[in-house]
Amino acid sequence: MMPLQQHAPMFGDRIDLLVMDIEGAECLAIKGMEELFQKIQCFCVEYCLENLERMGSTKEEFVELLRDKYQNMYLYEDKVDCFKDGSWIDFILKETKQSSYVYNFFLTNREFSIQV
């Protein structure tokens, strides 16, 4: 296995969207791609607290790794919820209590108008 960071030159100056679903190893992967986050415009990541904990990570670590990278988060469930200006941090720390529940987060610094 090769870290994604080693492939950085082939991505050019910008990555429009990176999707990550790696069953709880998200924190490990994010730690290994710090330089890439300067290029990633939108980051879609699956989040399941139970899977993170199984891999030795916590929701606090997940937030700490991403808090300075993205201001806005869109949460897709029955409807789309938008958390602007870093308010997603409180949502993850306070509201993601069901450990086996799977969330799909879309993190970005852009603002979108989404209609479902």
C-alpha positions as CSV (number, residue, x, y, z in Angstrom):
1,M,0.0,0.0,0.0
2,M,1.3,3.5,-0.9
3,P,0.2,6.7,0.9
4,L,-1.9,9.0,-1.2
5,Q,0.5,11.8,-0.5
6,Q,3.1,10.0,-2.7
7,H,0.7,10.5,-5.7
8,A,0.4,14.2,-5.1
9,P,2.3,15.3,-8.2
10,M,-0.2,13.5,-10.5
11,F,-3.1,15.5,-9.1
12,G,-1.8,18.9,-10.3
13,D,-2.7,22.1,-8.4
14,R,-6.2,21.3,-7.5
15,I,-8.4,18.4,-6.4
16,D,-12.1,19.3,-6.8
17,L,-13.5,16.4,-4.8
18,L,-11.9,13.6,-2.7
19,V,-14.2,10.9,-1.4
20,M,-13.1,8.7,1.6
21,D,-14.8,5.6,2.9
22,I,-12.3,3.5,4.6
23,E,-14.2,1.9,7.5
24,G,-12.7,3.8,10.5
25,A,-9.2,4.4,9.2
26,E,-10.1,8.0,8.2
27,C,-7.9,9.6,10.9
28,L,-4.9,7.5,9.9
29,A,-5.3,8.5,6.3
30,I,-5.9,12.2,7.0
31,K,-2.7,12.3,9.0
32,G,-0.8,11.1,6.0
33,M,-2.1,13.6,3.5
34,E,-1.6,17.0,5.2
35,E,0.0,18.6,2.1
36,L,-2.8,17.3,-0.2
37,F,-5.5,19.2,1.8
38,Q,-4.1,22.4,0.4
39,K,-5.4,21.2,-3.0
40,I,-8.7,19.5,-1.9
41,Q,-11.7,21.8,-2.5
42,C,-14.4,19.4,-1.3
43,F,-14.0,16.4,1.0
44,C,-16.7,13.8,1.3
45,V,-16.0,11.4,4.2
46,E,-18.0,8.6,5.8
47,Y,-18.0,9.0,9.6
48,C,-18.9,6.2,12.0
49,L,-17.8,6.6,15.6
50,E,-17.8,2.9,16.2
51,N,-15.4,2.3,13.2
52,L,-13.1,5.2,14.3
53,E,-12.9,3.8,17.8
54,R,-12.2,0.3,16.5
55,M,-9.2,1.7,14.7
56,G,-7.9,3.6,17.8
57,S,-9.2,7.0,16.9
58,T,-11.8,9.4,18.5
59,K,-14.3,11.9,17.3
60,E,-12.1,14.6,19.0
61,E,-9.2,13.5,16.9
62,F,-11.3,13.5,13.7
63,V,-12.4,17.1,14.4
64,E,-8.9,18.2,15.3
65,L,-7.5,16.9,12.0
66,L,-10.1,18.8,9.9
67,R,-11.1,21.9,11.9
68,D,-8.6,24.2,10.2
69,K,-9.2,22.8,6.8
70,Y,-12.9,23.4,6.2
71,Q,-15.5,25.9,7.4
72,N,-18.7,24.4,6.1
73,M,-20.2,20.9,6.3
74,Y,-23.2,19.5,4.5
75,L,-24.8,16.4,6.0
76,Y,-26.9,14.2,3.7
77,E,-29.7,12.2,5.4
78,D,-33.4,12.6,4.7
79,K,-32.6,16.2,3.9
80,V,-29.5,18.3,3.6
81,D,-28.3,20.1,6.7
82,C,-25.7,22.8,6.3
83,F,-23.3,23.7,9.2
84,K,-21.5,27.0,8.3
85,D,-18.6,28.8,9.8
86,G,-17.2,25.8,11.7
87,S,-20.5,24.9,13.5
88,W,-20.0,21.4,12.2
89,I,-17.4,20.9,14.9
90,D,-20.0,21.2,17.7
91,F,-22.4,18.9,15.8
92,I,-19.7,16.1,15.6
93,L,-18.6,16.6,19.2
94,K,-22.1,16.8,20.8
95,E,-24.6,15.2,18.4
96,T,-22.8,12.1,17.0
97,K,-23.6,9.9,20.0
98,Q,-25.0,6.8,18.2
99,S,-21.8,4.9,17.8
100,S,-22.8,2.6,15.0
101,Y,-24.7,5.3,13.0
102,V,-23.0,6.1,9.6
103,Y,-22.9,9.8,8.5
104,N,-21.8,11.1,5.2
105,F,-20.2,14.5,5.6
106,F,-19.3,16.9,2.7
107,L,-16.8,19.4,3.9
108,T,-15.8,22.5,2.0
109,N,-15.0,26.2,2.3
110,R,-17.6,27.0,-0.4
111,E,-21.2,27.7,0.2
112,F,-23.7,25.8,-2.0
113,S,-27.5,26.2,-2.5
114,I,-28.8,22.7,-2.4
115,Q,-32.4,21.7,-3.0
116,V,-33.6,18.2,-2.4
